[in-house]
Amino acid sequence: MHLYILRRLLIAIPTLIGVTLLIFAAMRVLPGDPFATIEGESIGTIQLTPEQIAKARASLGLDRPYHVQYLAWIGDVLKGNLGTSFWRGEPLSELILRRAPITIQIALMAVLLSWIIGLPVGMLSATRRNTWLDYLSRTFVTLFQAIPSFFLGMLVILIGILYFSWRPSLTIVYFWDDPYKNLEMTIGPAMALGLGLGAFIARIARSSTLEVLGEDYVRTARAKGLGDRWILIRHVLKNALLPVVTVSGLALGGLIGGSVAVERAFGVPGLGLALVMAVAERDWMLIQNLALFYGLVFVLVNLLVDVSYAWIDPRIRYG
C-alpha cells in the first residue's frame, strides 16, 4: 500500500507540472491586462501613465522573459509564497486559506447529500425493478439531472426567502465559530449542487446494484435461505459502492473547482466567488494560484478514492 501511494504521488508530479505550464501559458496568451484595466477605468479614480505602467510591471517581474517568470512563480509556490493580489494587495496564501474551508465544506456537504438521496433511491429502484417505484424514481432522477445547478440554486433561494425567511450571512462564518450561521450560509449551495449529483449517484447505484444482484454469490446466498435485506446489506452494498465511490471522488474534485456559478448565485465568499472576481479584474496571480490549488486538490482526491477501494473491497490488493 505504501509503495502504491508513493508511486501515485510520483506520477502526480508531472501531472501538476503540466497543469502549471497550461495555467501559465493561458494567462499570457488570453487577452486582458490588469494594468490596462486600471488605465482604462471610466471612473477615473486610477490613472496610470505608460511610464507608471512599465514601472508597475517591472516591480512584479512581468517584464522578464516568460521562462524566468515561470521558474520564479514555481519557486515561490514551493516556498509557500503565492504572491499578492494586484487589486487588493492581500497575500494570496491568506486569501486561499480563509476562503477554502467554505468551498470545501460546501463540496463535502453536497457529496454527503447526494449519497443520502442517491444510494437509497438507486438501490430501491434496483430491488423493485420494473415496478411503479422504479419508474417513479427514474422519472425524478432524470428530472433532477436535467435541471442545471444554478437554476436549482435560484429555486432554493426563492423558496427559502419566501417561505422560511432565510437570510444567510454574506460574510465568512466558519462551522467551529458559529455552526448555525455557517450551515445557514452553506446549506443552500450544498442543496443546489447535491440534488443534481444525487440524481446521478442514484443512476450509478441502480446500475451497479442490478449488476451485483446477478452475480453467482448472490444466488448462492439466496439458495442458502438468507433474507433479501441481509443479502443487500452484507453482500451487495459494498460491491455496489465501488463505482459510486469513483464517481463521488471525481465529483468532489469537480465541485471544489466548479462551484463558481452556485457561489456567485448565493453570494458565498468561497474560492469560486474569488475566482469570478479575479477573472473580472484580470488578476493573473490569483487565477494562476487558484487553478493550481484546484489541480492539486483533484489529484489528492483521486488518490484517496483509489486507496479507499481496498477498504471497501478486501479482495483488492495493490502490488
C-alpha positions, -999 to +999 in steps of 0.1 A: +000+000+000+028+025+009+046+017-023+015+023-043+008+056-026+044+066-032+042+057-069+009+076-073+025+107-057+055+105-081+031+102-110+012+132-098+044+154-101+045+155-139+007+160-139+010+191-117+039+204-138+017+201-168-011+219-150+012+248-141+025+251-177-010+252-191-021+278-165+009+300-170+006+299-208-031+306-207-026+337-185-001+351-210-020+341-242-055+351-233-064+388-238-066+411-208-041+430-187-047+442-151-028+474-157-046+481-190-079+478-170-066+502-144-055+526-171-089+525-189-111+530-158-141+552-168-144+565-133-110+580-134-101+572-098-069+555-110-049+570-139-016+555-148+008+569-174+027+545-197+058+551-175+039+541-144+025+510-160+060+500-171+073+506-136+045+485-120+051+456-144+088+457-137+081+457-099+060+425-104+086+409-127+062+409-157+088+425-180+111+394-177+112+365-202+084+340-198+106+312-187+121+333-160+086+343-148+075+307-147+105+295-128+102+324-103+065+315-098+071+278-092+100+287-068+077+310-048+049+283-047+074+257-034+084+282-007+047+288+002+048+323-012+018+326-036+023+363-042-001+392-037-033+402-054-030+430-079-061+449-067-064+441-030-028+439-020-036+409+001-013+379+003-029+351-018-020+324+007-041+341+033-070+346+009-070+309-001-067+297+034-095+320+045-119+310+017-110+274+010-128+259+041-161+273+030-158+259-006-145+225+007-173+223+032-200+230+005-185+203-017-184+178+011-220+186+021-231+183-015-215+148-018-229+137+015-264+149+005-260+131-029-253+098-010-282+103+014-305+108-016-289+087-043-280+055-026-314+046-012-332+057-043-309+038-066-309+006-046-347+007-041-351+012-078-329-018-085-345-041-060-380-031-072-371-033-109-399-026-134-424-017-107-441+017-102-414+026-076-387+020-102-405+041-128-412+069-103-376+071-090-362+070-126-385+099-135-373+121-107-337+111-113-340+122-150-357+154-139-331+165-115-303+155-138-318+178-165-321+208-142-289+230-141-274+235-106-277+273-109-314+270-116-318+248-086-299+274-067-324+301-077-353+279-066-337+272-033-332+309-028-368+318-037-383+291-016-360+298+014-367+336+013-405+334+006-414+305+030-387+303+056-374+339+059-340+326+050-313+353+053-278+337+050-247+355+061-227+371+033-195+372+053-173+342+061-186+323+092-168+290+100-185+260+114-164+259+145-172+296+152-210+295+148-224+263+135-259+277+129-249+307+109-224+286+090-250+260+080-274+288+071-248+301+047-237+267+032-269+246+031-283+264+001-253+259-022-249+223-010-285+216-018-282+231-053-251+210-060-262+179-042-296+174-057-283+171-092-253+149-081-277+128-061-297+120-092-265+109-109-255+088-079-289+071-080-284+061-116-250+047-109-262+029-077-291+014-096-269+000-124-242-013-101-268-029-078-285-047-107-251-060-118-242-073-084-277-089-079-270-110-109-237-125-095-234-161-086-226-155-049-258-136-045-278-165-060-259-188-037-267-167-007-304-168-016-302-206-021-289-209+015-320-191+027-306-157+036-332-129+035-331-102+009-323-074+034-293-093+048-281-101+013-284-065+003-265-052+033-240-080+036-231-089+000-245-063-024-238-029-008-200-030-006-196-042-041-221-018-055-203+011-038-172+009-059-185+028-089-204+052-066-171+060-048-153+066-081-180+090-093-182+107-059-144+113-059-144+128-093-175+149-084-159+161-052-128+174-071-151+190-097-174+206-071-144+222-053-132+237-086-165+241-103-189+257-078-183+291-093-219+297-106-235+285-074-213+305-051-219+335-073-257+330-072-257+326-034-230+353-027-210+328-007-175+341+000-157+310-012-130+303-037-155+302-066-166+338-060-129+348-056-122+332-090-151+351-106-138+384-092-102+376-102-113+369-138-133+401-139-103+421-126-078+401-147-058+393-115-034+369-131-016+358-100-048+349-081-062+330-112-029+311-115-027+300-079-064+291-076-062+269-107-031+253-093-049+247-060-078+231-078-054+208-097-037+198-065-070+190-048-082+169-077-050+148-077-052+142-040-089+134-041-083+108-068-055+092-047-078+089-017-105+073-039-081+047-052-068+039-017-104+036-004-111+007-028-091-017-006-111-007+024-144-012+007-135-044-010-108-065+008-102-085-024-085-056-039-047-055-033-021-031-045+011-045-057 
